[in-house]
Amino acid sequence: MSVTLTDQDKLTLRTAAYGAVALMTAAGVAGRPHRAATHGSIALGSATGLVGHVLAKTPKGLNFKTTAELADHVLPALTAAMSLLREQAPAEADNFRRTVLVAIEAATRTQRDELSPPMAEMARKITEALDAV
């Protein structure tokens, strides 16, 4: 069975995935925000399957003034992405969830010490949004 996603569906997936990395970066990588964003984006770029094809292109428009504005946009997109994939391609929903979790882990690996409380809390919020459906 071939799955065809609309342009809006693809934008939702890209916004959710790349937005999750942006949220982790905004949550505070002491002195290393570009490194966190790079590692997270590389992880997203290494995705396979339908998810990999969609995430090969980065979204535009994730520039928000505050972390709260970014979260207001990205967290619902994570839930929407999981919902649409569970409906249209259940195996790809699991692939998307794992891909996003690997990306946020990659973004946090730039920490020298243990994960900071703000980053741990943001990772929890992202996971919660992924599992909300």
N, C-alpha and C positions, 0 to 999 in steps of 0.2 A: 504494500500500500504506500503510495506516494503522498507526502504531506505538502500542501501548498499553504504557505503563510502569506498574509497580506503585508503590504509595506508597513501598515500600522502595527501589526503583530511583531514584525522584525524590529521596528523602532522600540517597542515595549521591551523586548528581550535585550536589546543593546543598552537601553537606558537602565534597565534593572542591573545587568551585569557590570557594566562600566561604572554605573552609579554606586554600586556596592564598594568597588575599589576606591572611588572618590570619597565615600563616607569614611572608610578606614583611614585614608590619608588625612582627611579633615579631623578625625578623632585624635590625631596627634602622634606623629612619628618624629620624635625629638631630633630636629636638624636633618631629617632624611625624607621629607615628603616626596621628592621626585623619585627617589629610589623605590619607595613603597609603591608609588603609582606605576613605575616601570615594571617592577616584579609582578604586580597584580595584573597589569595589562598583558604581559608575556604569558602568564598563566591562562588568561582568557583566549589569547591568540593560539594557544596550543590545544584548544578544544577540538573534538572530533564530531562526526555525525552532522545532523541538521544544525545542532547548536553551534558547532564549529564553523559551518558555512555562514551562519547568520552573524556570529561574533567576529568574523574576519574583517568586518567593516565597523569602524568606531562611530559612535553617535556624535552629533553636534548638539550644543545647547545644554551642557551640564554645568554651566557657569552660573552659580548662585552666590548671593552676597553672604549668606550665612549657612552654617551646617544644618540648622533647623529647616531652612528653605529647601536645601538639597534633600534632606531626609523626607520632607513632606512630598517630594516628587518621586524619590527612588523606592522607599519602602512599599508604597502601594503598587509600584511597577513590578517589584519582586513577586508580590502575591499574584498580581494579574498574569505575569509571565508563567508562573507555575500552574495557574488555573487553565490558561489557554493551552499549554503543552499537555497537561493531564487530559484535557478534552480531545485534542487533536493527535497527540503522539505520546502516549504514556511513557514509553522507554526514554524519550527525549526529555521528559520532565525530570527523571532521575539524573540524566546526563547534565542537564542545566544546573540542578541543585548542587551536584558534586563539583561542577566546574566553578560555580560561584564560591563555594566553600574553599576550594583549592586556591582560588585567586585571593580571597581575603587572608588565607593563611600565608600565601606568598608575600602579600603586602606587609604582613606583620613580622615576617622573618627578618626584616631589616632592623628590628630592635636588638640591641646587644644583650639586654637583660630580659626578664620576663615581660609579658604583655602588660602594658599600662592599664590601669582601671578604665580610663575612657575608651581605649581600643577594645578591651574585653567586653564592655557594655555595648559598644557599637556592633561587635561581632554577634552578640546575643540578639540584638534587635534585628539584624539582617537574617539570622537563622530563624527567628520567630516569624518574620515576614515570609520567608520561603515556605514555612510549614503552616501558614495560616489557612490554607485551603483544605 
